[in-house]
Amino acid sequence: MSGRWVSRLIILVYFVIGGFIAWDHGYLGLGWLRSFASAVLAIILWWLIPLGVNLHVH
């Protein structure tokens, strides 16, 4: 069981470092994060959109 835990930790660290490097080199930015956040909000709170609520993150 500890082997599975260690492998998941290594994968998590790998993706965190990759995300930081991508952010540092301009592949990820606030525009991308805002779009992603708006999409997640729209998926979770979809029932608010027909009521006229704007879920765009500015």
Distance bins in CASP14 RR format, pairs under 12 A and 6 or more apart:
PFRMAT RR
TARGET T0000
AUTHOR 0000-0000-0000
RMODE 2
METHOD distances of the structure
MODEL  1
1 7 0 0 0 0 0 1 0 0 0 0 0
1 8 0 0 0 0 0 1 0 0 0 0 0
2 8 0 0 0 0 0 1 0 0 0 0 0
2 9 0 0 0 0 0 1 0 0 0 0 0
3 9 0 0 0 0 1 0 0 0 0 0 0
3 10 0 0 0 0 1 0 0 0 0 0 0
4 10 0 0 0 0 0 1 0 0 0 0 0
4 11 0 0 0 0 0 1 0 0 0 0 0
5 11 0 0 0 0 0 1 0 0 0 0 0
5 12 0 0 0 0 0 1 0 0 0 0 0
6 12 0 0 0 0 0 1 0 0 0 0 0
6 13 0 0 0 0 0 1 0 0 0 0 0
7 13 0 0 0 0 0 1 0 0 0 0 0
7 14 0 0 0 0 0 1 0 0 0 0 0
8 14 0 0 0 0 0 1 0 0 0 0 0
8 15 0 0 0 0 0 1 0 0 0 0 0
9 15 0 0 0 0 0 1 0 0 0 0 0
9 16 0 0 0 0 0 1 0 0 0 0 0
10 16 0 0 0 0 0 1 0 0 0 0 0
10 17 0 0 0 0 0 1 0 0 0 0 0
11 17 0 0 0 0 0 1 0 0 0 0 0
11 18 0 0 0 0 0 1 0 0 0 0 0
12 18 0 0 0 0 0 1 0 0 0 0 0
12 19 0 0 0 0 0 1 0 0 0 0 0
13 19 0 0 0 0 0 1 0 0 0 0 0
13 20 0 0 0 0 0 1 0 0 0 0 0
14 20 0 0 0 0 0 1 0 0 0 0 0
14 21 0 0 0 0 0 1 0 0 0 0 0
15 21 0 0 0 0 0 1 0 0 0 0 0
15 22 0 0 0 0 0 1 0 0 0 0 0
16 22 0 0 0 0 0 1 0 0 0 0 0
16 23 0 0 0 0 0 1 0 0 0 0 0
17 23 0 0 0 0 0 1 0 0 0 0 0
17 24 0 0 0 0 0 1 0 0 0 0 0
18 24 0 0 0 0 1 0 0 0 0 0 0
18 25 0 0 0 0 1 0 0 0 0 0 0
18 27 0 0 0 0 1 0 0 0 0 0 0
18 28 0 0 0 0 1 0 0 0 0 0 0
19 25 0 0 0 0 1 0 0 0 0 0 0
19 26 0 0 0 0 0 1 0 0 0 0 0
19 27 0 0 0 0 1 0 0 0 0 0 0
19 28 1 0 0 1 0 0 0 0 0 0 0
19 29 0 0 0 0 0 1 0 0 0 0 0
19 32 0 0 0 0 0 1 0 0 0 0 0
19 33 0 0 0 0 0 1 0 0 0 0 0
20 26 0 0 0 0 0 1 0 0 0 0 0
20 27 0 0 0 0 0 1 0 0 0 0 0
20 28 0 0 0 0 1 0 0 0 0 0 0
21 27 0 0 0 0 1 0 0 0 0 0 0
21 28 0 0 0 0 1 0 0 0 0 0 0
22 28 1 0 1 0 0 0 0 0 0 0 0
22 29 0 0 0 0 1 0 0 0 0 0 0
22 32 0 0 0 0 1 0 0 0 0 0 0
22 33 0 0 0 0 0 1 0 0 0 0 0
23 29 1 0 0 1 0 0 0 0 0 0 0
23 30 0 0 0 0 1 0 0 0 0 0 0
23 31 0 0 0 0 0 1 0 0 0 0 0
23 32 0 0 0 0 1 0 0 0 0 0 0
23 33 0 0 0 0 1 0 0 0 0 0 0
26 32 0 0 0 0 1 0 0 0 0 0 0
28 34 0 0 0 0 0 1 0 0 0 0 0
28 35 0 0 0 0 0 1 0 0 0 0 0
28 36 0 0 0 0 1 0 0 0 0 0 0
29 35 0 0 0 0 1 0 0 0 0 0 0
29 36 0 0 0 0 0 1 0 0 0 0 0
29 37 0 0 0 0 0 1 0 0 0 0 0
30 36 0 0 0 0 0 1 0 0 0 0 0
30 37 0 0 0 0 0 1 0 0 0 0 0
30 57 0 0 0 0 1 0 0 0 0 0 0
30 58 0 0 0 0 0 1 0 0 0 0 0
31 37 0 0 0 0 1 0 0 0 0 0 0
31 38 0 0 0 0 1 0 0 0 0 0 0
31 39 0 0 0 0 0 1 0 0 0 0 0
31 56 0 0 0 0 0 1 0 0 0 0 0
31 57 0 0 0 0 1 0 0 0 0 0 0
31 58 0 0 0 0 0 1 0 0 0 0 0
32 38 0 0 0 0 0 1 0 0 0 0 0
32 39 0 0 0 0 0 1 0 0 0 0 0
32 57 0 0 0 0 0 1 0 0 0 0 0
33 39 0 0 0 0 0 1 0 0 0 0 0
33 40 0 0 0 0 0 1 0 0 0 0 0
33 57 0 0 0 0 1 0 0 0 0 0 0
34 40 0 0 0 0 0 1 0 0 0 0 0
34 41 0 0 0 0 0 1 0 0 0 0 0
34 55 0 0 0 0 0 1 0 0 0 0 0
34 56 1 0 0 1 0 0 0 0 0 0 0
34 57 1 0 1 0 0 0 0 0 0 0 0
34 58 1 0 0 1 0 0 0 0 0 0 0
35 41 0 0 0 0 0 1 0 0 0 0 0
35 42 0 0 0 0 0 1 0 0 0 0 0
35 55 0 0 0 0 0 1 0 0 0 0 0
35 56 0 0 0 0 1 0 0 0 0 0 0
35 57 0 0 0 0 1 0 0 0 0 0 0
35 58 0 0 0 0 0 1 0 0 0 0 0
36 42 0 0 0 0 0 1 0 0 0 0 0
36 43 0 0 0 0 0 1 0 0 0 0 0
36 56 0 0 0 0 0 1 0 0 0 0 0
36 57 0 0 0 0 1 0 0 0 0 0 0
37 43 0 0 0 0 0 1 0 0 0 0 0
37 44 0 0 0 0 0 1 0 0 0 0 0
37 45 0 0 0 0 0 1 0 0 0 0 0
37 55 0 0 0 0 1 0 0 0 0 0 0
37 56 0 0 0 0 1 0 0 0 0 0 0
37 57 1 0 1 0 0 0 0 0 0 0 0
37 58 0 0 0 0 0 1 0 0 0 0 0
38 44 0 0 0 0 0 1 0 0 0 0 0
38 45 0 0 0 0 0 1 0 0 0 0 0
38 49 0 0 0 0 0 1 0 0 0 0 0
38 54 0 0 0 0 1 0 0 0 0 0 0
38 55 1 0 1 0 0 0 0 0 0 0 0
38 56 1 0 1 0 0 0 0 0 0 0 0
38 57 1 0 1 0 0 0 0 0 0 0 0
38 58 0 0 0 0 1 0 0 0 0 0 0
39 45 0 0 0 0 0 1 0 0 0 0 0
39 46 0 0 0 0 0 1 0 0 0 0 0
39 49 0 0 0 0 0 1 0 0 0 0 0
39 55 0 0 0 0 1 0 0 0 0 0 0
39 56 0 0 0 0 1 0 0 0 0 0 0
39 57 0 0 0 0 1 0 0 0 0 0 0
40 46 0 0 0 0 0 1 0 0 0 0 0
40 55 0 0 0 0 1 0 0 0 0 0 0
40 56 0 0 0 0 0 1 0 0 0 0 0
40 57 0 0 0 0 1 0 0 0 0 0 0
41 47 0 0 0 0 0 1 0 0 0 0 0
41 48 0 0 0 0 1 0 0 0 0 0 0
41 49 0 0 0 0 1 0 0 0 0 0 0
41 53 0 0 0 0 1 0 0 0 0 0 0
41 54 0 0 0 0 0 1 0 0 0 0 0
41 55 1 0 1 0 0 0 0 0 0 0 0
41 56 0 0 0 0 1 0 0 0 0 0 0
41 57 1 0 0 1 0 0 0 0 0 0 0
42 48 0 0 0 0 1 0 0 0 0 0 0
42 49 1 0 0 1 0 0 0 0 0 0 0
42 50 0 0 0 0 0 1 0 0 0 0 0
42 53 0 0 0 0 1 0 0 0 0 0 0
42 54 0 0 0 0 0 1 0 0 0 0 0
42 55 1 0 1 0 0 0 0 0 0 0 0
42 56 0 0 0 0 1 0 0 0 0 0 0
42 57 0 0 0 0 0 1 0 0 0 0 0
43 49 0 0 0 0 0 1 0 0 0 0 0
43 55 0 0 0 0 1 0 0 0 0 0 0
44 55 0 0 0 0 1 0 0 0 0 0 0
45 51 0 0 0 0 1 0 0 0 0 0 0
45 52 0 0 0 0 0 1 0 0 0 0 0
45 53 1 0 0 1 0 0 0 0 0 0 0
45 54 0 0 0 0 0 1 0 0 0 0 0
45 55 1 0 0 1 0 0 0 0 0 0 0
46 52 0 0 0 0 0 1 0 0 0 0 0
46 53 0 0 0 0 0 1 0 0 0 0 0
46 55 0 0 0 0 1 0 0 0 0 0 0
47 53 0 0 0 0 1 0 0 0 0 0 0
47 55 0 0 0 0 0 1 0 0 0 0 0
48 54 0 0 0 0 1 0 0 0 0 0 0
48 55 1 0 0 1 0 0 0 0 0 0 0
49 55 1 0 0 1 0 0 0 0 0 0 0
49 56 0 0 0 0 0 1 0 0 0 0 0
END
